[in-house]
Amino acid sequence: MQNPLHTGARGARNTCQGIMSVDRLFDELGHFKRFQACLYFAAVFQAIACGIHYLASVFLVERPSFVCAPPGNVTDVLYGNYTGASLEEVLPFFKPANGPMVVRTAEGKQWELSTCQRTQRMNPTDFTYEQLVNRTTEKCDSNYHYVYDHSEVYQSIVTDWDLVCDREWLAKLCQPTFMMGVLVGALVFGDIADRVGRRRILMITSLCQFVFGVSVAFTGNYYLFMFIRFLLAMVSSGYLVVVFVYVTEFTGNKVRTWTSMHVHAAFAVGVMMVAVMGYLVRTWRSYQILLSTCTSPFLFFCWKFPETPFYLMAKGRLQETQVLLDSIARFNGLEPGRLKAEDLLEPEEALLEKEVAAGVAQPAEPEKKLSILDLFGTWRMGWRTVTVGAVWFISSLGYYVFSLGSVNLGGNQYINLFLAGAVEFPSYLIGCYAMDRVGRKRTCAPALLLAGMACMLIIVVPNDIEVLAIFLSMTGKFAIAIAFGLIYLYTCELYPTIIRSLAVGSGSMMCRVGSVVAPFCVYLADIWQFLPQLIVGILAFIIGVLSLWLPETLGEPLTSTMEEAEALGRKKNPEEDKKDPEEGMEMNQSN
């Protein structure tokens, strides 16, 4: 039985292990020709919906200005220099830190109103903002009525179900609960995709994203809303896990870095759409429906998707594989039948005999069941596992802290969130280029260090320079997105075949943990506005330094044994010592 930590990684096993065994497929039929390009862009189109649903709660749970309403009808309102005949007139200017609102009711009673309490003035002499009279204060809870400012947010779940004061924690639970659904969905659908195929899971999760997404808008109470959102999180996560495997199993190794990184770019488009729709639609039900239907055209052609050749060959369905190979060749303008499915397979026993005869391998021993403990089999591999897991964690934590926290930076919150999505495009382009030019480690470590420095600089920026704070936040998001985009492929290359899927699955679990923790980290801004940046900055800097001791894998073949994996980064001869002193540092530290 598959270890539950695999998080869809058993599906990734074909992606990571099968590259070398089926390179001929892509050499013959094209690494990224017309067939693969059409399939790729169609599949990642629906990944936009994942980005939408992951960040939609930013505006679903938006809390406008509000006060605890007094009993009776309000006839006069005072708030500093502002006056009005109703609370709605003055609420757009209300800031709780500057003092309460003073109102007079039709019965002649006077009340001082704040967000979660109201104070009645006893025997007031006249109607002024400040009076030296006796007062009685009562705390507002779920049994009280609240008045909200509808000038910016006409309707959210907070205003519909009064998720304020003693019920505020229910609103804050929305995003962490969704991320728990993301974790469960990655576990469930990643495993099912290996059993029933990638194509079926892509179809099922796409349909469910549409159905659950629209259903959320018609929920009549908070608890049903949370339940359907949890299901929506599961299927969105399931699609995102499986589509990564799907597109990498259809593209050759010459473009695999590019295709794997730019699945994340489609997710970023979804983030940008959340910002645009949040600005245009201020009623949460309409907002949710429009976001859920904007990718619905995918449902009309996803049923035409073929199963991947990796999966078909793994299941022994050679006839179907041949039909698919002929379709790919025909669509790419090549002659059908030029590649036979049987030619891609070589019995393991025959291959092993050849290797033994050549003196490069020994007969295999009975297969040993692996567990997560094997990731810590030696000090060197244990240190590598801890560091890689930490990179997964901080990449996810930083990504969502920068995204969710962008609306609290000051200025226009819609523009801030839009920029948080847009800045990912150059990060993935630069990340792809750097990974293939300077290496995985030399891209990952500087990216994390840059994110850490950006967080620290945000803390020292004066509050009145909002533009600089936004720029630094976008710099941090840019840097953390690079690390987030490369860590999957880097993990594949750091571990041997026998334990690769377990390593990727364990790292993915750390990623999900980071996404669950991120909303709580953002809420720490209520204690101190820069506490989220401080936490992310310190962790990013420390983990960035630790990642410098990881071995470089650029240009290295995928390893098959633990011994080969442990040898990554070790000195081989004096000339190599001179060429790469960093690798010597890695070996000394590990020893």
DRENBA-197317 format. One line per field, with one value per residue (C-alpha): x, y, z; residue number from 1. Coordinates in Angstrom, 2 decimals. Layout:
px: X:...
py: Y:...
pz: Z:...
resi: NUM:...
# end
This chain:
px: 0.00:1.22:2.57:0.11:3.00:3.37:0.77:0.42:4.10:3.53:2.12:5.23:7.34:6.71:7.61:10.89:11.94:10.58:12.41:15.47:13.57:11.24:13.45:13.16:9.44:10.11:13.18:11.04:7.76:8.96:9.60:7.06:5.44:1.86:0.22:2.02:1.58:-2.20:-2.57:-0.32:-2.08:-5.50:-4.57:-2.96:-5.93:-7.98:-5.13:-6.27:-9.36:-7.09:-5.44:-8.89:-10.30:-7.12:-7.17:-10.89:-11.36:-9.35:-12.54:-15.12:-14.26:-13.51:-14.60:-15.75:-15.96:-18.77:-20.20:-22.45:-25.90:-27.87:-31.47:-33.96:-33.78:-30.75:-31.50:-28.09:-24.47:-21.24:-17.74:-14.93:-15.65:-18.21:-21.96:-24.87:-28.42:-27.56:-24.71:-24.25:-23.34:-20.46:-19.22:-16.90:-14.81:-14.88:-11.58:-11.92:-8.51:-9.66:-12.56:-16.24:-19.16:-21.76:-25.42:-28.78:-31.94:-35.52:-36.19:-33.56:-31.02:-27.34:-24.90:-21.16:-20.62:-17.47:-16.92:-17.69:-19.26:-21.72:-21.94:-25.08:-24.74:-26.80:-28.74:-26.78:-27.16:-26.65:-25.53:-21.77:-18.89:-17.42:-19.42:-18.55:-21.53:-22.05:-21.99:-22.98:-21.09:-22.21:-20.21:-21.74:-21.90:-23.77:-27.12:-26.57:-27.15:-24.30:-24.25:-21.70:-20.14:-21.31:-19.45:-16.54:-17.85:-21.53:-21.83:-19.43:-19.94:-18.89:-21.76:-24.26:-23.59:-22.16:-18.74:-17.34:-16.40:-16.92:-17.56:-14.58:-12.60:-15.10:-14.16:-10.46:-10.99:-12.12:-8.69:-6.98:-9.92:-9.62:-5.91:-6.69:-8.90:-5.97:-3.84:-6.49:-7.16:-3.48:-3.35:-6.55:-6.45:-2.72:-3.18:-6.38:-4.75:-2.23:-5.06:-7.63:-5.53:-4.69:-7.36:-10.30:-9.12:-8.64:-12.21:-13.75:-11.93:-12.65:-16.36:-16.41:-14.57:-17.38:-20.21:-18.79:-17.64:-21.12:-22.74:-20.74:-22.63:-25.99:-25.13:-27.50:-25.34:-21.72:-21.25:-22.59:-20.38:-17.31:-18.17:-18.60:-15.48:-13.59:-14.78:-13.85:-10.36:-9.98:-10.84:-8.83:-5.78:-6.42:-6.44:-3.26:-1.39:-2.46:-2.10:1.56:2.14:-0.02:1.79:5.27:4.41:3.58:6.65:10.28:13.22:14.39:11.40:10.42:11.90:9.88:6.60:6.81:7.54:4.81:1.99:2.48:2.11:-1.47:-2.10:-0.82:-3.34:-6.05:-4.71:-4.88:-8.45:-9.45:-8.16:-9.99:-13.26:-13.03:-12.77:-15.64:-18.07:-18.69:-21.37:-19.79:-22.37:-22.07:-18.31:-18.15:-20.36:-18.40:-15.06:-16.34:-17.69:-14.84:-12.92:-16.02:-15.20:-12.59:-15.42:-16.41:-13.09:-11.46:-13.24:-11.16:-7.93:-5.95:-4.39:-0.63:1.67:3.54:0.38:-0.78:2.58:2.76:-0.62:0.43:-2.11:0.24:-2.48:-3.90:-0.36:0.23:-2.96:-1.85:1.66:0.20:-2.13:0.77:2.84:-0.02:-0.84:2.83:3.08:5.04:4.43:2.18:3.71:7.28:7.46:6.18:5.01:6.91:10.14:9.83:9.72:12.60:12.03:13.76:15.29:16.88:18.14:19.64:21.37:22.98:24.20:25.57:27.29:28.85:30.03:28.07:25.47:24.94:21.89:19.13:18.30:14.68:12.89:12.81:9.79:10.76:9.48:10.04:12.87:14.91:15.11:17.26:19.31:22.64:23.67:24.26:20.83:19.13:20.60:19.54:16.00:15.64:16.92:14.74:11.68:12.45:12.67:9.27:7.81:9.16:8.35:4.69:4.52:6.14:4.07:0.74:1.86:2.89:-0.31:-2.82:-1.04:-0.82:-4.27:-3.00:-0.02:-1.85:-2.91:-5.37:-5.83:-7.05:-3.98:-1.76:-3.20:-3.08:0.61:1.23:0.03:1.65:5.09:5.19:5.57:9.06:10.02:9.27:10.99:14.11:13.89:13.82:16.78:18.81:18.12:19.52:22.44:23.78:22.17:19.40:21.22:22.61:19.07:17.24:19.57:19.81:16.04:15.38:18.00:16.47:13.00:14.40:16.08:12.92:10.91:13.44:13.49:9.68:9.90:12.17:10.27:8.34:4.56:3.93:5.97:3.42:4.88:8.23:6.55:4.52:7.66:9.55:6.60:6.46:10.22:9.75:6.92:9.07:11.93:9.85:8.00:11.32:12.05:8.47:8.66:11.96:11.79:9.71:12.19:15.18:13.84:13.46:17.11:18.44:17.11:17.63:15.02:14.29:13.19:12.43:8.63:8.73:11.02:8.78:5.69:7.24:8.32:4.85:3.42:5.69:4.40:0.81:1.74:3.16:-0.04:-2.13:0.11:0.24:-3.23:-2.52:0.81:-1.00:-3.41:-0.43:-0.42:-3.18:-0.51:2.16:1.73:5.19:5.19:4.32:7.20:9.56:8.73:8.97:12.13:14.03:13.01:13.75:17.21:18.14:16.84:18.48:21.85:21.24:20.38:23.91:25.06:22.81:24.60:24.25:22.36:22.62:23.97:24.02:22.21:19.31:20.64:19.41:20.95:21.46:25.23:24.97:22.68:25.01:27.92:26.25:28.37:31.42:34.87:36.01:39.52:41.82:40.91:37.23:38.22:39.64:36.60:33.94:35.10:31.46:31.11:34.10:32.38:29.33:31.36:33.23:30.03:28.33:31.28
py: 0.00:3.48:5.55:8.40:10.86:10.45:13.18:12.27:11.55:8.00:9.64:11.75:8.64:8.04:11.65:11.53:7.93:7.47:10.33:8.30:5.17:6.93:9.70:7.99:8.79:12.51:12.31:10.63:12.52:15.89:17.28:20.09:20.17:20.98:18.07:18.68:22.46:22.25:19.70:21.65:25.00:23.36:21.49:24.46:26.66:24.94:25.49:29.13:27.98:26.56:29.95:31.55:29.30:29.29:33.10:33.87:34.10:37.35:39.17:36.60:37.35:41.03:43.01:46.59:49.30:48.61:49.61:47.98:49.46:51.24:50.37:52.63:54.81:57.07:60.73:62.42:61.23:62.90:61.64:64.15:66.82:64.64:64.86:63.04:61.84:58.12:55.78:54.86:58.48:58.65:55.03:55.49:57.88:55.79:54.57:52.77:53.96:57.60:57.18:56.16:57.52:59.46:59.10:60.35:58.26:59.31:58.72:61.33:58.81:59.24:56.39:56.15:53.38:51.41:48.11:45.63:47.70:50.53:53.03:54.88:58.41:58.91:62.21:64.12:67.91:68.52:66.65:67.12:64.77:64.85:65.12:64.58:62.42:59.00:56.10:52.44:50.20:46.87:44.46:43.45:39.80:37.60:38.66:42.30:44.05:45.64:48.35:47.99:50.41:49.29:51.92:49.54:46.08:45.76:42.17:39.54:36.51:38.74:41.15:38.38:36.30:38.94:37.30:40.04:40.51:37.18:35.47:36.98:33.76:32.01:34.31:33.80:30.05:30.19:30.13:27.62:25.23:25.58:24.78:21.68:20.60:21.24:18.86:16.13:16.54:16.16:12.93:11.46:12.39:11.84:8.22:7.71:9.11:6.26:3.74:5.00:7.28:10.97:11.73:10.64:12.64:15.76:15.42:14.68:17.41:19.99:19.23:19.28:22.61:24.10:22.45:23.16:26.64:27.67:25.85:27.94:31.02:29.47:28.38:29.79:29.50:29.62:25.92:24.73:27.38:25.98:22.38:23.01:25.18:22.26:19.97:22.66:22.81:19.04:18.93:22.07:20.57:17.25:18.92:20.87:17.75:15.63:18.27:18.71:14.99:15.03:17.79:16.57:13.09:14.59:16.83:15.91:16.62:19.50:21.60:19.93:22.68:25.26:23.32:22.36:25.93:27.52:25.44:27.83:30.78:29.69:29.67:33.27:34.25:33.00:35.25:38.21:37.36:37.34:40.91:42.08:40.39:41.64:45.19:44.83:42.80:43.80:41.16:37.90:35.56:37.10:37.29:33.56:32.56:34.61:33.29:29.71:29.99:31.87:28.63:26.55:26.33:23.76:21.34:21.19:19.77:18.07:14.82:14.73:14.53:11.30:9.26:9.71:7.23:6.66:5.51:3.32:1.55:1.11:-0.65:-2.83:-1.27:-1.33:-1.23:2.00:3.33:2.65:4.46:7.43:7.43:7.40:10.29:12.34:11.64:12.54:15.76:16.75:16.25:13.02:9.60:7.38:4.08:5.37:4.49:1.23:1.01:-2.28:-0.54:1.69:-1.24:-3.45:-6.20:-5.41:-8.88:-8.48:-5.02:-6.26:-9.17:-6.72:-4.53:-7.50:-8.84:-5.44:-5.32:-2.19:-3.77:-6.69:-8.93:-7.25:-8.36:-8.85:-5.50:-3.82:-1.86:1.75:4.17:7.78:6.67:5.77:9.49:9.75:6.60:8.44:11.76:13.16:12.14:13.13:16.64:16.86:15.77:18.31:21.11:20.18:19.88:23.32:24.79:23.28:24.72:28.27:28.45:27.70:29.78:32.79:32.47:32.63:35.19:37.56:36.84:37.00:39.87:42.01:43.51:44.91:46.82:50.11:51.78:50.01:46.41:45.24:46.59:45.05:41.57:41.93:42.84:39.89:37.61:39.51:39.51:35.72:35.79:37.32:35.15:31.94:33.18:34.18:31.02:28.78:30.60:30.54:26.87:25.83:28.29:28.68:25.64:24.65:25.42:28.71:29.75:28.50:29.90:33.49:33.55:32.67:35.13:37.89:37.09:37.27:40.61:42.05:41.08:42.72:45.93:46.15:46.37:49.43:51.32:54.30:53.76:56.80:55.40:52.86:52.61:51.37:48.84:47.49:47.32:45.34:43.00:42.32:41.73:39.16:37.48:37.47:35.76:33.21:32.24:31.23:28.87:27.59:26.85:24.96:22.85:20.03:19.33:19.89:17.30:14.77:15.24:15.07:11.59:8.18:6.21:3.84:6.64:9.55:9.41:9.23:12.27:14.32:13.25:14.17:17.54:18.14:17.41:20.09:22.43:21.78:22.37:25.74:26.66:25.78:27.82:30.84:32.31:32.15:33.87:36.67:37.10:37.81:41.28:42.06:41.78:43.69:44.68:43.43:40.15:38.02:39.59:39.08:35.37:34.76:36.87:35.07:31.61:32.45:33.78:30.81:28.22:30.09:29.78:26.09:25.40:26.48:23.13:21.16:19.54:20.99:18.73:20.71:18.42:15.40:12.20:10.99:8.66:5.11:4.11:5.71:5.58:7.57:10.12:10.56:11.09:14.17:17.22:15.29:16.05:13.63:14.83:17.78:19.58:19.55:20.91:23.98:24.37:24.23:25.08:25.19:21.46:20.92:22.96:20.73:17.58:18.99:20.11:16.77:14.88
pz: 0.00:-0.80:2.02:2.67:2.66:-1.07:-1.74:-5.35:-5.67:-6.82:-9.91:-10.04:-9.89:-13.58:-14.25:-12.36:-13.05:-16.52:-18.12:-19.08:-20.13:-22.57:-23.93:-27.28:-27.34:-27.27:-29.50:-32.15:-31.77:-30.47:-27.00:-27.33:-30.77:-31.74:-29.93:-26.66:-26.89:-27.41:-24.62:-22.28:-22.61:-22.38:-19.20:-17.45:-18.38:-15.68:-13.21:-13.31:-11.37:-8.65:-8.17:-8.07:-5.36:-3.27:-2.91:-3.28:0.47:0.52:-0.49:0.64:4.26:3.82:6.87:6.27:8.92:11.39:14.74:17.25:16.57:19.33:20.20:18.44:15.34:14.92:14.11:14.57:14.32:15.45:14.73:15.04:12.44:10.64:11.17:9.62:10.02:9.80:10.64:6.97:6.13:8.61:8.63:5.57:7.72:10.89:12.35:15.71:16.91:16.72:19.14:19.13:17.12:19.11:18.11:19.29:18.85:18.26:21.97:22.88:24.22:23.43:22.71:22.09:19.55:18.79:17.01:19.78:22.53:23.05:25.88:26.96:28.34:31.46:31.63:28.95:28.93:25.21:22.08:21.78:20.98:24.49:27.72:31.37:32.35:33.83:31.37:31.26:28.85:27.44:25.30:21.96:20.98:18.51:19.96:18.97:15.69:13.70:11.07:8.25:5.80:2.33:0.33:-0.45:0.39:-0.32:0.89:2.26:4.48:7.38:6.82:6.02:9.12:11.52:11.79:14.00:17.67:19.46:16.09:14.29:14.70:12.44:9.56:10.26:10.17:6.54:4.85:7.20:6.74:2.99:3.20:5.25:2.37:0.04:2.11:2.15:-1.57:-2.43:-0.43:-1.84:-5.52:-5.97:-4.96:-6.94:-10.09:-9.97:-9.76:-12.27:-14.47:-14.76:-17.38:-15.24:-12.25:-14.36:-15.64:-12.25:-10.35:-13.08:-13.00:-9.20:-9.11:-11.19:-9.21:-5.74:-6.72:-7.81:-4.88:-2.40:-3.60:-2.65:0.88:3.48:6.59:7.64:8.38:5.02:3.38:5.14:4.29:0.56:0.52:2.09:-0.72:-3.24:-1.74:-2.07:-5.76:-6.57:-4.88:-6.61:-10.01:-9.31:-8.15:-11.09:-13.82:-12.89:-13.44:-16.58:-18.44:-17.48:-18.78:-22.17:-22.54:-23.14:-20.90:-23.11:-22.01:-18.75:-16.57:-18.50:-18.49:-14.82:-13.71:-15.80:-14.39:-11.48:-13.87:-14.62:-10.88:-10.77:-13.48:-11.11:-8.35:-10.71:-11.69:-8.01:-7.72:-10.86:-9.91:-6.33:-7.65:-10.14:-8.01:-4.39:-3.61:-2.53:-4.06:-7.52:-7.08:-6.29:-9.22:-11.75:-10.49:-10.65:-14.19:-15.88:-16.56:-17.37:-21.14:-20.10:-19.29:-22.97:-24.17:-21.16:-22.04:-25.22:-23.23:-23.81:-21.05:-20.72:-22.46:-19.17:-17.43:-20.31:-20.56:-16.80:-16.94:-19.88:-22.28:-25.27:-27.92:-26.52:-26.22:-29.90:-30.89:-28.82:-30.31:-33.81:-32.92:-31.55:-34.67:-37.02:-35.17:-35.16:-38.91:-38.67:-40.15:-37.98:-36.99:-36.93:-33.24:-31.78:-28.18:-27.76:-28.66:-25.60:-23.22:-22.23:-19.67:-16.39:-16.28:-19.70:-18.87:-15.61:-17.38:-19.81:-16.96:-15.02:-18.13:-18.71:-15.11:-14.23:-11.99:-9.67:-9.59:-7.66:-4.17:-3.05:-3.02:0.35:1.55:2.11:4.72:5.62:7.93:4.87:4.06:7.21:6.62:6.96:8.47:5.00:3.66:6.91:6.70:3.06:3.89:6.69:4.46:1.48:3.72:5.16:1.64:0.77:3.99:3.71:-0.01:0.68:3.86:2.21:-0.96:0.88:3.47:0.68:-1.28:1.57:3.27:0.13:0.82:4.15:2.76:2.35:-0.86:-3.16:-1.99:-5.42:-7.19:-4.52:-4.99:-8.78:-8.57:-6.23:-9.03:-11.92:-10.32:-10.57:-14.36:-14.42:-11.45:-13.36:-16.52:-14.61:-12.50:-15.58:-17.11:-13.90:-13.18:-16.53:-16.51:-12.97:-11.35:-8.96:-5.69:-6.96:-7.88:-4.79:-2.11:-3.46:-3.99:-0.35:0.87:-1.25:0.15:3.69:3.08:1.52:4.62:6.94:4.89:5.00:8.79:8.75:6.04:7.51:7.52:5.36:2.44:1.22:-2.29:-0.98:1.32:-1.63:-3.81:-1.15:-0.66:-4.41:-4.39:-1.64:-3.56:-6.72:-4.89:-2.98:-6.17:-7.75:-4.85:-4.90:-8.62:-8.64:-5.48:-7.00:-9.80:-7.49:-5.03:-7.86:-8.73:-5.16:-4.35:-5.97:-7.85:-4.98:-2.66:-4.98:-4.82:-1.02:-0.90:-3.18:-1.26:2.08:0.74:-0.63:2.80:4.27:1.57:2.66:6.29:5.27:3.46:6.53:8.84:6.50:7.30:11.03:10.40:8.53:11.47:13.74:12.20:14.73:17.44:15.51:11.89:10.87:12.78:9.67:7.72:10.65:10.88:7.13:6.85:9.59:8.33:4.68:5.54:7.74:5.26:2.38:4.13:4.87:1.23:0.25:1.64:-0.72:-3.67:-7.14:-9.58:-12.82:-15.53:-13.20:-14.25:-12.12:-9.46:-8.91:-5.58:-2.19:-2.71:-5.94:-4.33:-1.37:-3.76:-5.27:-4.51:-3.34:-4.75:-7.40:-8.18:-7.45:-10.67:-9.69:-6.27:-7.98:-10.21:-7.51:-3.99:-2.81:-3.32:-1.08:1.58:1.20:1.79:4.76:6.42:5.83:7.25
resi: 1:2:3:4:5:6:7:8:9:10:11:12:13:14:15:16:17:18:19:20:21:22:23:24:25:26:27:28:29:30:31:32:33:34:35:36:37:38:39:40:41:42:43:44:45:46:47:48:49:50:51:52:53:54:55:56:57:58:59:60:61:62:63:64:65:66:67:68:69:70:71:72:73:74:75:76:77:78:79:80:81:82:83:84:85:86:87:88:89:90:91:92:93:94:95:96:97:98:99:100:101:102:103:104:105:106:107:108:109:110:111:112:113:114:115:116:117:118:119:120:121:122:123:124:125:126:127:128:129:130:131:132:133:134:135:136:137:138:139:140:141:142:143:144:145:146:147:148:149:150:151:152:153:154:155:156:157:158:159:160:161:162:163:164:165:166:167:168:169:170:171:172:173:174:175:176:177:178:179:180:181:182:183:184:185:186:187:188:189:190:191:192:193:194:195:196:197:198:199:200:201:202:203:204:205:206:207:208:209:210:211:212:213:214:215:216:217:218:219:220:221:222:223:224:225:226:227:228:229:230:231:232:233:234:235:236:237:238:239:240:241:242:243:244:245:246:247:248:249:250:251:252:253:254:255:256:257:258:259:260:261:262:263:264:265:266:267:268:269:270:271:272:273:274:275:276:277:278:279:280:281:282:283:284:285:286:287:288:289:290:291:292:293:294:295:296:297:298:299:300:301:302:303:304:305:306:307:308:309:310:311:312:313:314:315:316:317:318:319:320:321:322:323:324:325:326:327:328:329:330:331:332:333:334:335:336:337:338:339:340:341:342:343:344:345:346:347:348:349:350:351:352:353:354:355:356:357:358:359:360:361:362:363:364:365:366:367:368:369:370:371:372:373:374:375:376:377:378:379:380:381:382:383:384:385:386:387:388:389:390:391:392:393:394:395:396:397:398:399:400:401:402:403:404:405:406:407:408:409:410:411:412:413:414:415:416:417:418:419:420:421:422:423:424:425:426:427:428:429:430:431:432:433:434:435:436:437:438:439:440:441:442:443:444:445:446:447:448:449:450:451:452:453:454:455:456:457:458:459:460:461:462:463:464:465:466:467:468:469:470:471:472:473:474:475:476:477:478:479:480:481:482:483:484:485:486:487:488:489:490:491:492:493:494:495:496:497:498:499:500:501:502:503:504:505:506:507:508:509:510:511:512:513:514:515:516:517:518:519:520:521:522:523:524:525:526:527:528:529:530:531:532:533:534:535:536:537:538:539:540:541:542:543:544:545:546:547:548:549:550:551:552:553:554:555:556:557:558:559:560:561:562:563:564:565:566:567:568:569:570:571:572:573:574:575:576:577:578:579:580:581:582:583:584:585:586:587:588:589:590:591
# end
